[in-house]
Amino acid sequence: MEEAADFNITMEEKVYKSNKISLDLINQLKIAEMQLGYIYVPVKTDSIDVKLAEYINWSTARPALKSLFTRESEGVYQFGTKRVNIKIDSSKILVRVGGGYLKIDEFVDQYLPIEMEKIGNKLDNGYYNTVTEAVARKSVSPTKVVRESSPVRHASPNTRHSTQIR
């Protein structure tokens, strides 16, 4: 019985050491990515920026999003050529567009291809030059479609179409 307890203790120590080594390597990788500018580093005192950084750094389009989002002040960002206001509501990131808000996923799906096309698919530091033309021309989410243009409005049957003066 004592041998089994000693064996368990030895194995737990080995697992602990292995986990510690893995965590140390992950931390070293994070530090290297931060030093090389590969991840979006938030302003720690800005809860919106922290949440946005979490979104950007977990996104499959991280290189493009990191390049396009530039913080101007709390809740105000430049997204490529577009200035946007961002807020957090019920732990969801919302981006002000027109008179309303879009969820960050919807905003990125709609505006990332447009902004990537405007800058010619060039990232600021060349890192992960894996943002393909498909991302620039299509939605980031395969289930969503980027609207090419605004819907065409048809005149109401109650509207007068005559331009003649009566």
Summary of the structure (lengths in Angstrom):
residues: 166
radius of gyration: 24.4
end to end distance: 107.3
largest distance: 107.6
contacts: 371
relative contact order: 0.09
helix: 45%
strand: 16%
